[in-house]
Amino acid sequence: MEMDTPLLSRSASAAVDSAFASLTHTVLSQNARTLDDLVKDMLRPMLKSWLDDNLPSLVERLVRAEIERVSRGR
């Protein structure tokens, strides 16, 4: 057997391609979800958690710095 010989026959490769195309069509047409949608859904809870943990102190620190800057400017 040569190294350049494909591992799958043409008919097996075509059957696999057809099955994946069918799955892709079914998933996208029924759920109308793209990879971007899935990634957004996965990242949203992580982003919310990070914002809950960090945003209040970040905003407080920035507001305090701005108050000090404005106070010194008067």
N, C-alpha and C positions, 0 to 999 in steps of 0.2 A: 504494500500500500504506500503510495507516494504521499509526501507531506502536503502537496498542493491539492490533493483530492479532498473535496468538501466532506465534512463529517455526516451531514444529512443529505439524503437524496432530494432531488428537486420537488418531488411530490410531498415529502415530509416537511420540507422547508415551506412550501406553499400552504400546507395545512396549518402549520404553526402560525405563519403570518396572517392567515385568514382568521384563525381563532382569536389572536390578539387584536386584530382590526375590529372584529365583532365585539369583543369586550370593551374596547375603547369607545366604539360607537354607542353601546348600551349605557356605559357609565356617563358619557358626556350628554347623551340625549335625555336620559331619565333624570339625572341629577344636575345637569347643566353646570358641572363643577370642573374647573381647570386645576392644574397643578398650583397655580397662583392662589386660587381659592383655598385649597387644602393647606398651603403654607401659611396663609393669613389666619386661618382657623387655629392652626397649631401655635402660631406666635402670639396671637391676641391674649391668651391667658398669661403668658410669660411677661408680655409688655405691661399688662394691667398690674400684675404683681410688682414689677419693678417700679412702676409709677406710684403705686400705693406706698411702697417702702421708701422711695427717694424724692418724689416730687415735692411734698410739703416742706421738707428741710431745705431743698434746693431753692424753692421760691422764697422761703423765709430768709435765707442767706442773701439772695439777690436783692430782695426788698430792703433788708437792713443795710446793705452796702449802698444802695441808691439813696436811702434816707440820709446816711452819713455824707454822701457826696453832695446832696442838695443842701444839707445843713451847713457844710463848710463853705459853700458857694455864696451864702448870704452875707 
